[in-house]
Amino acid sequence: MNRQHQEVQVWLERVFGDQSVPSYELNQSTVSMLFNLMRRNEQKEKDCQLLIEDLRQKAEEYNVESRRIEAILQNINLTTASLSQSGLMSLRTLANLALSLHTKDASDTSFLLALQHLEDEIRKTEESRRAQQKILNNLIRKLNCCP
C-alpha cells in the first residue's frame, strides 16, 4: 500500500497543480480506488495524446495535399479565386467528403475504397439485423405457444 499511496499522492499533486490536494481517508480501499483511477486516467491521457498526434499528422497531410493541388492549379493558371461559385462549392464538397470518409487523400481510389468499406459495414449490419429478427420471431413464437 505504501508504494501505491506514494504514486497516488504524486499523481494527485500533479492533477491539482497549484491547489492543495483535498484530504481523503487513508485506508487500503481508498488508496486502491485512487490507484485504479490513476491508472485509467494515465491510459486515457496516453490515448488522447495518440489521437491528437494522429489528427496533427492528418492535418499536415491535408495541408501538403492542399499545397500540391494549389500548385497544380497555378501551373494551369487557375486559382481558387478564379473558380466559379459552383466550382468552389464542388471543391468544398470534395474536401468535406474526404474528411467524412476518413480518406488518406482525395484520389478516386481512396474514395472508392472508403465507399466499399461503408457498403461492407451496411451489409454486415443488415445480416446482423436479419439474424436478430429471426431470433426475435422465434422467441415471440415460443412465447405465444406457451401459456
ABEGO torsion letter per residue (X at the ends): XAAAAAAAAAAAAAAAEABBBBBBBBBAAAAAAAAAAAAAAAAAAAAAAAAAAAAAAAAAAAAAAAAAAAAAAAAAGBBAAABBAAAAAAAAAAAAAAAAAGBABABAAAAAAAAAAAAAAAAAAAAAAAAAAAAAAAAAAAAAABX
